[in-house]
Amino acid sequence: MQLSEGKLIAPDGTAEPLEQAVSRVTKGPLEVYAEHIPQGLPPASMEKVYQG
């Protein structure tokens, strides 16, 4: 899944507005966590963050 221009976009290109997708999941607050690995770092970098 990708988030682009306020829409969730599936690998097959199907898109849905984020607000509509979230409303199907919950009518209350939604807590979101994001992780980012800067360009040039290996994918295992995030695992190392959680290992201390």
PyMOL commands that set and color helices and strands:
alter all, ss='L'
color gray80, all
select helices_A, chain A and resi 18-25+45-51
alter helices_A, ss='H'
color red, helices_A
select strands_A, chain A and resi 2-4+7-9+15-17
alter strands_A, ss='S'
color yellow, strands_A
deselect
rebuild
show_as cartoon
